[in-house]
Amino acid sequence: KYPDIKMIYNGFANSHTRQPQRESAIRAWQKPECIVVHEMFWTPTARMADIVLPISTPAECMDMTTSEDGRFLIPMKPAIKPQYESKPTYDAFAFIAGKLG
């Protein structure tokens, strides 16, 4: 038996385009009381959320990545400022944490 899920937090995973049984996924996502999605784009999954946190794209964030072989850590500088109300993931979580005390 599956638990009675009250909330879904979905980050960077457009689940509804990867689900082979889309109708059952939609029914399942209608049961929780609250769905929060953090996403860079207005995806089908974001459209089903109660709260969407607009997260910056990699071009807007200071971040780290690895080389293709995974041997090197490479710093990434933002190419542009975050657009509109988007925030880097860390800043979004820090804002939420501040509101929660």
N, CA, C and O of each residue as an XYZ file, in Angstrom:
404
protein
N       0.845     -1.179      0.000
C       0.000      0.000      0.000
C       0.889      1.240      0.000
O       1.874      1.310      0.735
N       0.532      2.211     -0.828
C       1.304      3.441     -0.907
C       0.874      4.417      0.190
O      -0.292      4.427      0.586
N       1.804      5.236      0.684
C       1.443      6.207      1.731
C       0.538      7.312      1.175
O       0.497      7.561     -0.030
N      -0.171      7.954      2.077
C      -1.017      9.088      1.714
C      -0.117     10.319      1.638
O       0.200     10.915      2.667
N       0.289     10.697      0.456
C       1.243     11.792      0.256
C       0.503     13.122      0.323
O      -0.485     13.329     -0.382
N       0.986     14.015      1.173
C       0.362     15.334      1.357
C       1.011     16.402      0.490
O       0.366     17.380      0.111
N       2.308     16.211      0.173
C       3.020     17.242     -0.567
C       4.050     16.611     -1.492
O       4.664     15.597     -1.161
N       4.228     17.223     -2.648
C       5.283     16.831     -3.583
C       6.185     18.046     -3.774
O       5.710     19.156     -4.012
N       7.484     17.823     -3.667
C       8.456     18.856     -4.048
C       9.249     18.272     -5.199
O       9.926     17.257     -5.040
N       9.168     18.903     -6.348
C       9.800     18.387     -7.549
C      10.765     19.440     -8.086
O      10.352     20.552     -8.417
N      12.036     19.096     -8.173
C      13.024     20.036     -8.670
C      13.727     19.530     -9.909
O      14.269     18.425     -9.915
N      13.722     20.331    -10.955
C      14.423     20.036    -12.203
C      14.084     18.665    -12.774
O      14.964     17.986    -13.303
N      12.852     18.255    -12.678
C      12.450     16.958    -13.227
C      11.062     17.101    -13.839
O      10.056     17.076    -13.129
N      11.017     17.247    -15.115
C       9.746     17.399    -15.813
C       9.095     16.022    -15.938
O       9.056     15.435    -17.020
N       8.595     15.526    -14.829
C       8.083     14.163    -14.712
C       6.987     13.823    -15.709
O       6.909     12.690    -16.183
N       6.157     14.773    -16.026
C       4.999     14.470    -16.866
C       5.338     14.267    -18.335
O       4.471     13.845    -19.100
N       6.543     14.547    -18.751
C       6.922     14.238    -20.128
C       7.721     12.945    -20.204
O       8.042     12.474    -21.295
N       8.043     12.372    -19.051
C       8.830     11.130    -19.015
C       8.009      9.943    -18.534
O       8.530      8.834    -18.414
N       6.775     10.162    -18.267
C       5.925      9.148    -17.668
C       5.213      8.336    -18.753
O       4.445      8.903    -19.529
N       5.452      7.015    -18.825
C       4.789      6.230    -19.864
C       3.272      6.133    -19.665
O       2.528      5.993    -20.635
N       2.818      6.207    -18.419
C       1.379      6.164    -18.124
C       0.951      7.542    -17.627
O       0.690      7.737    -16.439
N       0.885      8.473    -18.539
C       0.647      9.878    -18.200
C      -0.669     10.086    -17.452
O      -0.721     10.879    -16.512
N      -1.729      9.388    -17.854
C      -3.028      9.568    -17.194
C      -2.965      9.186    -15.720
O      -3.544      9.876    -14.881
N      -2.273      8.100    -15.393
C      -2.169      7.699    -13.982
C      -1.296      8.688    -13.205
O      -1.541      8.933    -12.023
N      -0.278      9.255    -13.860
C       0.563     10.260    -13.201
C      -0.247     11.521    -12.899
O      -0.099     12.112    -11.829
N      -1.088     11.926    -13.821
C      -1.932     13.108    -13.597
C      -2.885     12.858    -12.440
O      -3.068     13.727    -11.587
N      -3.493     11.682    -12.401
C      -4.401     11.346    -11.277
C      -3.641     11.350     -9.946
O      -4.145     11.846     -8.939
N      -2.434     10.799     -9.951
C      -1.635     10.749     -8.725
C      -1.277     12.154     -8.252
O      -1.269     12.414     -7.049
N      -0.983     13.057     -9.176
C      -0.602     14.426     -8.818
C      -1.800     15.260     -8.391
O      -1.614     16.374     -7.901
N      -3.007     14.770     -8.557
C      -4.191     15.501     -8.111
C      -4.520     15.209     -6.649
O      -5.361     15.892     -6.066
N      -3.882     14.218     -6.050
C      -4.182     13.827     -4.671
C      -3.499     14.666     -3.595
O      -4.153     14.999     -2.607
N      -2.214     15.030     -3.728
C      -1.557     15.796     -2.654
C      -2.204     17.169     -2.438
O      -2.787     17.751     -3.353
N      -2.085     17.660     -1.217
C      -2.637     18.972     -0.868
C      -1.830     20.112     -1.490
O      -2.374     21.176     -1.787
N      -0.517     19.880     -1.686
C       0.345     20.953     -2.199
C       1.442     20.357     -3.070
O       2.068     19.358     -2.715
N       1.660     20.988     -4.213
C       2.749     20.585     -5.099
C       3.601     21.815     -5.365
O       3.107     22.850     -5.813
N       4.895     21.680     -5.079
C       5.854     22.758     -5.316
C       6.848     22.256     -6.365
O       7.376     21.150     -6.252
N       7.093     23.067     -7.371
C       8.032     22.716     -8.427
C       9.029     23.858     -8.562
O       8.639     25.025     -8.590
N      10.305     23.528     -8.646
C      11.255     24.577     -9.042
C      11.790     24.202    -10.405
O      12.309     23.108    -10.628
N      11.644     25.151    -11.302
C      11.881     24.865    -12.705
C      12.327     26.122    -13.442
O      11.981     27.238    -13.053
N      13.085     25.932    -14.493
C      13.563     27.055    -15.308
C      12.541     27.457    -16.366
O      12.540     28.595    -16.836
N      11.669     26.516    -16.739
C      10.731     26.745    -17.835
C       9.318     26.358    -17.415
O       9.131     25.638    -16.434
N       8.341     26.832    -18.151
C       6.932     26.544    -17.867
C       6.601     25.184    -18.497
O       6.006     25.114    -19.572
N       6.993     24.125    -17.818
C       6.846     22.758    -18.312
C       5.469     22.197    -17.958
O       4.754     22.802    -17.158
N       5.080     21.057    -18.533
C       3.827     20.419    -18.135
C       3.781     20.113    -16.632
O       2.725     20.218    -16.008
N       4.915     19.739    -16.062
C       4.961     19.476    -14.618
C       4.743     20.759    -13.826
O       4.002     20.757    -12.843
N       5.375     21.852    -14.237
C       5.194     23.142    -13.550
C       3.732     23.591    -13.624
O       3.221     24.193    -12.680
N       3.073     23.306    -14.718
C       1.663     23.698    -14.868
C       0.753     22.998    -13.872
O      -0.328     23.503    -13.568
N       1.166     21.845    -13.359
C       0.343     21.104    -12.401
C       0.620     21.508    -10.957
O      -0.044     21.024    -10.040
N       1.589     22.387    -10.747
C       1.999     22.753     -9.387
C       1.128     23.861     -8.809
O       0.556     24.674     -9.534
N       1.044     23.867     -7.482
C       0.390     24.959     -6.761
C       1.335     26.143     -6.632
O       0.915     27.298     -6.690
N       2.622     25.840     -6.456
C       3.652     26.870     -6.304
C       4.790     26.530     -7.263
O       5.284     25.402     -7.273
N       5.205     27.512     -8.071
C       6.337     27.323     -8.973
C       7.414     28.329     -8.580
O       7.182     29.538     -8.587
N       8.585     27.817     -8.242
C       9.722     28.680     -7.926
C      10.531     28.860     -9.199
O      11.075     27.889     -9.725
N      10.620     30.092     -9.707
C      11.361     30.317    -10.957
C      12.870     30.300    -10.704
O      13.422     31.223    -10.105
N      13.514     29.252    -11.163
C      14.941     29.061    -10.937
C      15.715     29.523    -12.168
O      15.288     29.302    -13.301
N      16.834     30.154    -11.937
C      17.676     30.671    -13.019
C      18.249     29.547    -13.872
O      18.426     28.420    -13.409
N      18.531     29.875    -15.112
C      19.203     28.926    -16.009
C      20.695     28.914    -15.684
O      21.183     29.822    -15.011
N      21.426     27.905    -16.150
C      22.873     27.891    -15.914
C      23.586     29.134    -16.450
O      24.621     29.527    -15.911
N      23.056     29.748    -17.486
C      23.677     30.953    -18.038
C      23.560     32.147    -17.094
O      24.264     33.142    -17.265
N      22.673     32.057    -16.098
C      22.430     33.157    -15.169
C      23.070     32.936    -13.796
O      22.950     33.789    -12.917
N      23.740     31.812    -13.604
C      24.229     31.451    -12.260
C      25.733     31.261    -12.207
O      26.368     30.881    -13.190
N      26.284     31.536    -11.037
C      27.659     31.141    -10.762
C      27.561     29.699    -10.264
O      26.820     29.411     -9.324
N      28.300     28.810    -10.888
C      28.137     27.396    -10.583
C      29.445     26.666    -10.836
O      30.453     27.277    -11.189
N      29.417     25.374    -10.655
C      30.568     24.517    -10.939
C      30.088     23.378    -11.826
O      28.945     22.934    -11.722
N      30.966     22.916    -12.690
C      30.680     21.750    -13.515
C      31.943     20.915    -13.581
O      32.993     21.319    -13.081
N      31.839     19.753    -14.197
C      33.019     18.905    -14.353
C      33.336     18.741    -15.831
O      32.479     18.921    -16.696
N      34.584     18.396    -16.097
C      34.983     18.100    -17.470
C      34.277     16.813    -17.910
O      33.732     16.084    -17.082
N      34.292     16.543    -19.216
C      33.595     15.362    -19.728
C      34.071     14.077    -19.083
O      33.274     13.162    -18.872
N      35.351     13.987    -18.767
C      35.878     12.764    -18.142
C      35.726     12.778    -16.622
O      36.064     11.800    -15.955
N      35.216     13.892    -16.069
C      34.979     13.980    -14.631
C      36.217     14.238    -13.800
O      36.147     14.198    -12.572
N      37.348     14.500    -14.430
C      38.593     14.695    -13.675
C      38.791     16.107    -13.185
O      39.553     16.333    -12.245
N      38.122     17.063    -13.802
C      38.365     18.464    -13.459
C      37.078     19.161    -13.044
O      36.007     18.905    -13.594
N      37.205     20.037    -12.073
C      36.097     20.882    -11.631
C      36.283     22.250    -12.275
O      37.342     22.865    -12.148
N      35.257     22.718    -12.963
C      35.374     23.949    -13.745
C      34.389     24.992    -13.222
O      33.186     24.735    -13.177
N      34.889     26.177    -12.823
C      33.964     27.225    -12.380
C      33.221     27.821    -13.583
O      33.793     28.001    -14.658
N      31.954     28.115    -13.377
C      31.139     28.729    -14.431
C      30.680     30.089    -13.936
O      30.096     30.200    -12.858
N      30.941     31.116    -14.718
C      30.494     32.458    -14.363
C      29.198     32.753    -15.112
O      28.981     32.244    -16.212
N      28.336     33.575    -14.512
C      27.090     33.908    -15.213
C      27.369     34.729    -16.475
O      28.212     35.626    -16.478
N      26.643     34.400    -17.540
C      26.775     35.147    -18.791
C      25.835     36.349    -18.799
O      26.123     37.370    -19.424
N      24.714     36.217    -18.100
C      23.725     37.289    -18.012
C      23.178     37.333    -16.601
O      23.338     36.373    -15.847
N      22.537     38.428    -16.230
C      21.886     38.536    -14.929
C      20.606     37.698    -14.946
O      19.999     37.523    -16.002
N      20.189     37.175    -13.777
C      18.922     36.434    -13.743
C      17.772     37.285    -14.298
O      17.630     38.463    -13.972
N      16.981     36.666    -15.122
C      15.889     37.365    -15.789
C      14.628     37.364    -14.921
O      14.313     36.378    -14.255
N      13.931     38.469    -14.947
C      12.648     38.632    -14.270
C      12.765     38.273    -12.793
O      13.571     38.879    -12.087
N      12.001     37.323    -12.308
C      12.023     36.988    -10.880
C      12.802     35.711    -10.583
O      12.757     35.212     -9.459
N      13.512     35.177    -11.567
C      14.232     33.924    -11.330
C      15.391     34.145    -10.358
O      15.969     35.229    -10.273
N      15.705     33.074     -9.633
C      16.785     33.110     -8.654
C      17.602     31.832     -8.767
O      17.063     30.789     -9.138
N      18.897     31.895     -8.453
C      19.665     30.654     -8.362
C      19.046     29.748     -7.290
O      18.424     30.234     -6.345
N      19.215     28.467     -7.439
C      18.609     27.499     -6.522
C      18.943     27.810     -5.071
O      18.056     27.811     -4.217
N      20.208     28.073     -4.786
C      20.621     28.360     -3.405
C      19.871     29.568     -2.858
O      19.390     29.529     -1.726
N      19.764     30.630     -3.634
C      19.074     31.839     -3.182
C      17.590     31.578     -2.926
O      17.018     32.119     -1.980
N      16.972     30.760     -3.759
C      15.555     30.418     -3.566
C      15.366     29.655     -2.254
O      14.444     29.937     -1.489
N      16.249     28.689     -2.004
C      16.151     27.936     -0.746
C      16.459     28.798      0.472
O      15.821     28.654      1.515
N      17.428     29.686      0.344
C      17.757     30.595      1.449
C      16.573     31.514      1.756
O      16.296     31.788      2.924
N      15.881     31.987      0.740
C      14.689     32.824      0.931
C      13.607     32.050      1.678
O      13.018     32.560      2.630
N      13.350     30.827      1.246
C      12.330     29.984      1.900
C      12.733     29.708      3.342
O      11.907     29.813      4.249
N      13.990     29.357      3.558
C      14.471     29.061      4.910
C      14.305     30.284      5.814
O      13.936     30.153      6.981
N      14.579     31.476      5.269
C      14.404     32.700      6.051
C      12.960     32.908      6.454
O      12.682     33.318      7.581
N      12.026     32.627      5.537
C      10.604     32.780      5.840
C      10.134     31.767      6.870
O       9.220     32.038      7.649
N      10.768     30.594      6.870
C      10.396     29.547      7.828
C      11.082     29.732      9.184
O      10.776     29.031     10.148
N      12.012     30.683      9.241
C      12.703     30.956     10.506
C      13.856     30.023     10.713
O      14.547     30.112     11.728
